[in-house]
Every structure is written in structure tokens, then in C-alpha cells.
Amino acid sequence: MSRGILSRVNLWWILVSSTLLANVSSVNAHSCHEVKTAFQLHHIGPLKWVPETPGTDVQLQICQHSGPTCCTRKMEESYRVAVQAETLQSIASYSYDVKYLLTSHATAFQDTLQSVVSFSKSHVSSLFDSSYPALASDASGPVGELFSDLSLFIRGGNATVESAVHRFYDGLFPAVYRRLLRPGTAEPSAERDDCLRMTRQDVNPFGPHPGELAQELARALQAGRALSRALGAGERPWTRWSGRGCRGSAPGRWCACSTARTAAGSRSSSPAWATAST
């Protein structure tokens, strides 16, 4: 598909270059009537930009010719805008099926991810309720943060599984210390809880389990993260193109510029303008 679009764009610019250098072949060699008609027919720009008779413009970049020409710098810029808009329109048109496929898969993936995260979070909370009821209320915060971090990781965010797991155990340790290791010793203290969180990895009360859990989760979630980032990369071009579009009047699929020679009787078989379907 991309090769086809590129070949069409290349053909477009070949037509632009060739027709911009074409000579006036009908009506009158000293008139820009034919160019003005084409300019108006395809809604390229204001008619006042087309001169009545051929002249010279030192600022021309495409319609370069040794003799007089019906092209002006403003006409060239208007043609450039028309070609750009037509190219973007063609890309969007030919790629609509791909866009729909990517968008539908991305939506389905996000819905499935949200469902799995919600189910897993509820399941872990239920395990605390049944196995460690004394920790259930205090564990709800760390559990919620854990699954939020894991969800961010899968979506391709700036997060790691290892940091998410360690943050979970850091947040859980003060509750374990108060409820299980030293129950009833003192009321909760913010300063003490902060101290316990900061020393958890040094004390290592949970043994090798945090490291093992981080490794297992990283292996299990890596494929989901890769898929999420791939779908996001596929959708980004459509986001960039969404703000661009064709002008109110769709530009014609052509570009034209004519030159006229002052010598009487000078005629060319090349038309003053050309049309080409892209």
C-alpha cells in the first residue's frame, strides 16, 4: 500500500513539474485565460492571483522558465497546499481499513486489560480477607497502588514491574509489623511507618518473595506491554493527521502552470494545464 501511495505522489510531482513548464497551446499566446479557467474550475485559489497576460516573477521556485509565464509565487504556494492536502487525503482514504483495524484492536485490548486488572485486584483483596483478615483493611491501599502501577506498565508508561512490587511490599510492611509481628504494642505512627517502609529492603522480612514475584510478573506482562506499545505506535499517525485536512473545496487532482512566448506564431502541443487522477 505504501509503495502505491508513494508512486502516486511521485507521479503527482512529475505532473506538477512538467505542466508548470508547459506552453499556452490554445486561445492566445499572450493570454492566461486557459490557466485562469483551470485555476477556478478546481478551486485552487483566488482568481486575482492569476495574471491576465504572461509575465515574469523572480520569486518562482517551480515554474522556472526563460520566457514569460502565467505562474506567480502565490499560485505556486496554492498548488503546494493543494498537493499536500490531496496527499494526506489519499493516505487517509487508502489506509482507512488499517486505521479501523488498529483502533478496534486497541479498544478491545484496553477493555480486556481493564477487566483482567479489576478481577485480579479483587482476587488479591479476597485472599487478604480470607487468609489475613487482620491486614485486609491496611492492605487495600498497597494492593490498589500495585495494580495501578502494573496497569501503567502494560500500557507502556514510565514504570517498571520491579519498582511496583517493591513499593507494594514497602507499603505492606508497616501493617505486617503492627498487626502480626508486634500486635497491640502501639497506635499507628506516621513517622514509624515511614521508617519501616524505608528499612524494609534492608530488613528483608519477606525473604526472596518480592524478587521472585517481580521476575514472574515481568515475564508474564512483557508481551502485553509490547502489544500495547505497538498498537499505540500504529495509532499515532492518525492522531497527527486528524488536525490536517483538505480545504473546504476539495482540490483538483492536478497541478498546472503555463508559459507563453512572445514570439508570434509560437505554439506547442503541450496543454496549458493537465489533469491526473491520484
Secondary structure, 3 states (H helix, E strand, C coil): CHHHHHHHHHHHHHHHHHHHCEECCCCCCCCCHHHHHHHHHCCCCCHHHCCCCCECCCCCCCCCCCCCECCCHHHHHHHHHHHHHHHHHHHHHHCHHHHHHHHHHHHHHHHHHHHHHHHHHHHHHHHHHHHCCCCHHHHHHHHHHHHHHHHHHHCCCCCCHHHHHHHHHHHHHHHHHHHHHCCCCCCCCHHHHHHHHHHHHHHCCCCCHHHHHHHHHHHHHHHHHHHHHHHHHHHHHHHHHCCCCCCCCCCCCECCCEECCCCCCCCCCCCCCCECCC
